Each structure stands twice: as C-alpha cells, then as structure tokens.
Amino acid sequence: EAGAIISLDLASFTVVEESKDIIIEIVKKYVDILIANEDEARVFTGLSDEKESVRALSQNVEIAVLKVGERGSYIASKGKIIKIAPKTVVNAVDTTGAGDLWASGFLFGFANGYSLEKCGELGSACGSEVCKVVGAQIPEEGWNRIKKLLE
C-alpha cells in the first residue's frame, strides 16, 4: 500500500518444507523480490532444473533469484532469465554468510538503481569475498575490491 518494495530470502529449506503453504500465500500477496538457494527453491517449486526453478520462483514476483553456490546464480524477471557467473574464490576458507552477503550486495545494487545483471555481480562479489575469511564479516580490503565494481 505504501509503495515499499518487499524482498524475502527463503533462508531455510526446512522452514520452507514445514510452512510452504503460508510462505506461498505471503509471497503471492506481498513479495516483490524472492531470493532462494537451490535447496530452498527445490522444496518451494518441486523442481531441480535451475532455469525451470528460477522461472517457477518468478511466477508471482517481479524478480526471483536462485543462488547456486560456486555455479553462480540466476535472476528471473519479466520472462527473462539472466545467468550470473560466479566470482572465483581461490582457497575458500569459510562459506558462512555467503548467501546473506550475496543478497545484501544484490539488494544494495537494486536500491541504487543498477541493472539486474550488475546487482547480481555485486551479490556475487559480496558472497565470494566473505568466503575468503573465517566468519561472516568482509574485511576492508574485500570491501575495496567490491567498491571497484561500482566505478
């Protein structure tokens, strides 16, 4: 009603499994941007094919995102699917926070009016940077590398 854009990250395949009906209802009524990893998407859609899954996720939202780890991600909007290549992480240390940081980078880009492809690249960069350290905080040098994408 107020014109806010609502994003939802499915966040847990077990939560989706246990509460699928109510989540579907919430998505249909309120969500503009739906974000899921492959496990969450498989439970939500019943599909394992990545392109079909992101297409199904996008049926009731403006933008759907499917994160597939080291294989990258997909963004579906208005009938089109964009494949986002992963950022290469040499010697990944810890994947804690990778999905959340991916979403934060994507949403930062979206809030700042970047193209969906650029939003996906920012998400991928944030997700990959956090894999280089233990824990879920990107160090300053990682943020500096991400900022270069904005130049």
Residue frames as qw, qx, qy, qz and C-alpha x, y, z in Angstrom:
[[0.000, 0.883, 0.469, 0.000, 0.00, 0.00, 0.00],
 [0.262, -0.877, 0.081, 0.395, 2.79, 2.42, 0.88],
 [0.592, 0.776, -0.216, -0.036, 4.78, 1.57, -2.23],
 [0.381, -0.651, 0.656, 0.038, 7.60, -0.21, -0.42],
 [0.711, 0.358, -0.579, -0.174, 9.41, -2.98, -2.26],
 [0.760, -0.440, 0.408, -0.251, 9.46, -6.19, -0.24],
 [0.522, 0.443, -0.727, -0.051, 12.18, -8.80, -0.58],
 [0.846, -0.362, 0.285, -0.270, 12.13, -12.23, 1.01],
 [0.284, 0.476, -0.832, -0.008, 15.01, -14.67, 1.28],
 [0.849, -0.211, -0.374, -0.309, 13.58, -18.14, 1.87],
 [0.190, -0.723, 0.533, -0.396, 16.58, -18.72, 4.18],
 [0.333, -0.280, 0.870, -0.231, 15.97, -22.34, 5.17],
 [0.447, 0.021, -0.747, -0.492, 14.72, -25.32, 3.21],
 [0.210, -0.254, -0.899, 0.288, 13.38, -26.87, 6.44],
 [0.182, 0.389, 0.364, -0.826, 11.28, -23.77, 7.14],
 [0.424, 0.245, -0.436, -0.755, 10.01, -23.85, 3.55],
 [0.342, -0.046, -0.928, -0.137, 9.24, -27.56, 3.92],
 [0.127, -0.341, -0.801, 0.475, 7.32, -27.05, 7.16],
 [0.132, 0.626, 0.370, -0.674, 5.50, -23.85, 6.18],
 [0.271, 0.071, 0.634, 0.721, 5.26, -23.99, 2.40],
 [0.044, 0.684, 0.685, 0.247, 1.57, -23.11, 2.12],
 [0.204, -0.895, -0.247, 0.310, 1.77, -19.97, 4.24],
 [0.373, -0.454, 0.354, 0.728, 5.02, -18.90, 2.56],
 [0.247, 0.316, 0.691, 0.602, 3.40, -19.24, -0.87],
 [0.065, -0.840, -0.537, -0.049, 0.47, -17.14, 0.34],
 [0.327, -0.785, 0.001, 0.526, 2.82, -14.45, 1.71],
 [0.382, -0.169, 0.529, 0.739, 4.87, -14.42, -1.49],
 [0.175, 0.532, 0.692, 0.455, 1.78, -14.05, -3.68],
 [0.150, -0.889, -0.432, 0.014, 0.35, -11.21, -1.59],
 [0.312, -0.926, 0.019, 0.211, 3.36, -9.20, -0.51],
 [0.630, -0.421, 0.404, 0.513, 6.72, -10.10, -2.04],
 [0.461, 0.838, -0.130, -0.262, 8.36, -8.27, -4.95],
 [0.377, 0.630, -0.677, 0.046, 11.82, -9.89, -4.83],
 [0.937, -0.280, 0.136, -0.160, 12.18, -13.57, -3.90],
 [0.227, 0.679, -0.693, 0.079, 15.63, -14.98, -3.14],
 [0.935, -0.224, 0.203, -0.184, 16.40, -18.68, -2.66],
 [0.124, -0.526, 0.814, 0.211, 19.25, -21.13, -2.79],
 [0.451, 0.153, -0.760, -0.442, 18.90, -24.36, -4.73],
 [0.158, -0.163, -0.938, 0.262, 17.66, -26.44, -1.77],
 [0.220, 0.394, 0.457, -0.767, 15.02, -23.89, -0.79],
 [0.432, 0.353, -0.337, -0.759, 13.93, -23.48, -4.40],
 [0.313, 0.050, -0.921, -0.226, 13.65, -27.25, -4.91],
 [0.022, -0.334, -0.843, 0.421, 11.33, -27.56, -1.89],
 [0.241, 0.464, 0.211, -0.826, 9.35, -24.44, -2.87],
 [0.489, 0.436, -0.348, -0.671, 8.88, -25.32, -6.56],
 [0.885, 0.042, 0.444, -0.134, 9.34, -29.10, -6.66],
 [0.740, 0.662, -0.089, 0.080, 11.84, -28.58, -9.50],
 [0.737, -0.463, 0.225, 0.438, 15.56, -29.39, -9.61],
 [0.575, 0.446, 0.282, 0.625, 16.43, -27.88, -13.01],
 [0.315, -0.354, -0.193, 0.859, 17.96, -24.48, -12.27],
 [0.069, -0.055, -0.334, -0.939, 16.36, -22.49, -15.10],
 [0.411, -0.456, -0.679, -0.403, 12.94, -24.07, -14.60],
 [0.470, -0.496, -0.580, 0.443, 13.21, -23.50, -10.87],
 [0.166, -0.285, -0.101, 0.939, 14.01, -19.77, -11.14],
 [0.219, -0.211, -0.524, -0.796, 11.28, -19.40, -13.75],
 [0.473, -0.521, -0.702, -0.107, 8.79, -21.01, -11.34],
 [0.384, -0.424, -0.419, 0.705, 10.02, -18.80, -8.48],
 [0.066, -0.110, 0.134, 0.983, 9.34, -15.74, -10.63],
 [0.083, -0.463, -0.786, -0.402, 5.69, -16.58, -11.35],
 [0.299, -0.807, -0.508, -0.030, 4.30, -14.46, -8.51],
 [0.414, -0.723, -0.018, 0.553, 7.01, -11.83, -8.03],
 [0.356, 0.909, -0.131, -0.174, 8.70, -9.10, -10.05],
 [0.335, 0.673, -0.652, 0.100, 12.19, -10.54, -9.53],
 [0.946, -0.305, 0.087, -0.064, 13.33, -14.02, -8.49],
 [0.148, 0.734, -0.659, 0.076, 16.87, -15.00, -7.62],
 [0.990, -0.133, -0.046, -0.010, 18.28, -18.52, -7.47],
 [0.092, -0.791, 0.603, -0.048, 21.71, -18.83, -5.83],
 [0.987, 0.096, -0.120, -0.039, 23.58, -21.98, -6.84],
 [0.741, -0.558, 0.223, 0.300, 26.84, -21.57, -4.93],
 [0.381, -0.491, 0.510, 0.595, 30.03, -21.95, -6.89],
 [0.404, 0.377, 0.706, 0.444, 27.98, -22.30, -10.10],
 [0.037, 0.162, 0.164, 0.972, 26.79, -18.70, -9.77],
 [0.243, 0.418, 0.613, -0.625, 23.19, -17.53, -9.77],
 [0.101, 0.425, 0.691, 0.575, 20.14, -16.83, -11.90],
 [0.154, 0.347, 0.321, -0.867, 17.87, -13.81, -11.91],
 [0.117, 0.437, 0.799, 0.396, 14.41, -14.04, -13.48],
 [0.111, 0.525, 0.314, -0.784, 12.28, -11.01, -14.25],
 [0.494, 0.578, -0.020, -0.650, 9.59, -10.23, -16.81],
 [0.922, 0.342, 0.119, -0.139, 10.02, -13.59, -18.53],
 [0.550, 0.678, -0.445, 0.202, 13.79, -13.26, -18.95],
 [0.871, -0.456, 0.018, 0.184, 16.49, -15.23, -17.15],
 [0.242, 0.852, -0.423, 0.192, 19.94, -13.78, -16.54],
 [0.923, -0.157, -0.216, 0.276, 22.81, -16.12, -15.63],
 [0.142, -0.923, 0.323, -0.150, 25.35, -14.54, -13.29],
 [0.757, 0.303, -0.508, 0.277, 28.79, -16.11, -13.39],
 [0.722, -0.642, -0.165, 0.199, 30.36, -16.88, -10.03],
 [0.061, 0.887, -0.429, 0.160, 33.32, -14.91, -8.77],
 [0.817, 0.163, -0.510, 0.215, 36.26, -17.26, -8.45],
 [0.515, -0.767, 0.302, -0.236, 37.38, -17.85, -4.89],
 [0.650, 0.367, -0.625, 0.229, 40.80, -19.42, -4.63],
 [0.380, 0.020, -0.756, 0.533, 41.19, -21.29, -1.35],
 [0.490, -0.588, -0.215, -0.607, 37.78, -20.63, 0.17],
 [0.107, 0.269, -0.746, 0.600, 38.13, -20.60, 3.94],
 [0.125, 0.325, 0.787, -0.509, 34.54, -20.49, 5.20],
 [0.046, -0.379, -0.631, -0.676, 31.18, -20.15, 3.43],
 [0.164, -0.599, -0.644, 0.446, 29.39, -18.76, 6.49],
 [0.064, 0.706, 0.182, -0.681, 27.33, -15.78, 5.41],
 [0.224, -0.089, 0.635, 0.734, 27.92, -16.23, 1.67],
 [0.039, 0.554, 0.763, 0.330, 24.22, -16.38, 0.80],
 [0.175, -0.843, -0.397, 0.318, 23.32, -13.49, 3.08],
 [0.245, -0.574, 0.243, 0.743, 26.13, -11.33, 1.73],
 [0.207, 0.203, 0.724, 0.626, 25.08, -12.26, -1.82],
 [0.036, -0.754, -0.647, -0.104, 21.58, -10.99, -1.03],
 [0.246, -0.799, -0.154, 0.526, 22.91, -7.81, 0.57],
 [0.268, -0.298, 0.463, 0.790, 25.04, -6.98, -2.47],
 [0.104, 0.415, 0.764, 0.483, 22.14, -7.64, -4.82],
 [0.135, -0.821, -0.550, 0.073, 19.72, -5.53, -2.78],
 [0.291, -0.633, 0.059, 0.715, 22.25, -2.69, -2.45],
 [0.194, -0.040, 0.605, 0.771, 22.54, -2.62, -6.22],
 [0.018, -0.588, -0.753, -0.295, 18.77, -2.77, -6.65],
 [0.222, -0.815, -0.396, 0.361, 18.17, 0.05, -4.15],
 [0.227, -0.614, 0.222, 0.723, 20.69, 2.17, -6.04],
 [0.576, 0.677, 0.056, -0.455, 19.11, 1.62, -9.45],
 [0.103, -0.469, 0.791, 0.379, 21.67, -0.71, -11.00],
 [0.679, 0.183, -0.516, -0.489, 20.70, -3.17, -13.73],
 [0.926, -0.268, 0.122, -0.237, 19.73, -6.65, -12.58],
 [0.867, 0.305, -0.253, 0.301, 22.93, -8.01, -14.10],
 [0.213, 0.589, -0.430, 0.651, 25.02, -5.50, -12.11],
 [0.644, -0.502, 0.252, -0.519, 23.01, -6.31, -8.98],
 [0.998, -0.042, -0.047, -0.022, 23.87, -9.98, -9.48],
 [0.651, 0.464, -0.344, 0.492, 27.54, -9.16, -10.00],
 [0.158, -0.618, 0.404, -0.656, 27.58, -7.17, -6.75],
 [0.861, -0.334, 0.148, -0.355, 25.86, -10.03, -4.96],
 [0.948, 0.183, -0.180, 0.186, 28.36, -12.50, -6.34],
 [0.379, 0.583, -0.404, 0.594, 31.27, -10.28, -5.33],
 [0.433, -0.568, 0.369, -0.595, 29.99, -9.89, -1.77],
 [0.961, -0.165, 0.067, -0.212, 29.28, -13.61, -1.44],
 [0.856, 0.313, -0.261, 0.317, 32.72, -14.55, -2.73],
 [0.144, 0.667, -0.416, 0.601, 34.60, -12.05, -0.55],
 [0.631, -0.524, 0.329, -0.468, 33.13, -13.44, 2.67],
 [0.998, 0.020, -0.065, -0.007, 34.31, -16.94, 1.68],
 [0.580, 0.561, -0.388, 0.445, 37.91, -15.74, 1.90],
 [0.053, -0.465, 0.563, -0.681, 37.75, -15.26, 5.68],
 [0.280, -0.277, -0.888, 0.237, 36.52, -17.10, 8.75],
 [0.048, 0.508, 0.533, -0.675, 33.14, -15.75, 9.83],
 [0.313, 0.696, 0.616, 0.196, 30.63, -13.51, 8.14],
 [0.053, -0.924, -0.037, 0.377, 32.43, -10.16, 8.05],
 [0.711, 0.565, 0.090, 0.409, 34.17, -8.91, 4.94],
 [0.536, -0.490, -0.035, 0.687, 37.45, -7.15, 5.79],
 [0.107, 0.815, -0.016, -0.569, 38.25, -3.67, 4.46],
 [0.093, -0.399, 0.696, 0.590, 40.37, -4.94, 1.57],
 [0.230, 0.335, 0.898, 0.169, 37.43, -7.07, 0.44],
 [0.181, 0.816, 0.432, -0.337, 35.10, -4.07, 0.51],
 [0.029, -0.684, 0.343, 0.643, 37.67, -2.14, -1.52],
 [0.167, -0.053, 0.861, 0.477, 37.57, -4.84, -4.21],
 [0.188, 0.608, 0.770, -0.045, 33.76, -4.71, -4.22],
 [0.058, 0.816, 0.147, -0.556, 33.76, -0.90, -4.48],
 [0.148, -0.375, 0.601, 0.690, 35.85, -1.16, -7.66],
 [0.214, 0.380, 0.858, 0.270, 32.83, -2.79, -9.33],
 [0.074, 0.831, 0.482, -0.269, 30.94, 0.45, -8.75],
 [0.174, -0.625, 0.240, 0.722, 33.48, 2.62, -10.56]]
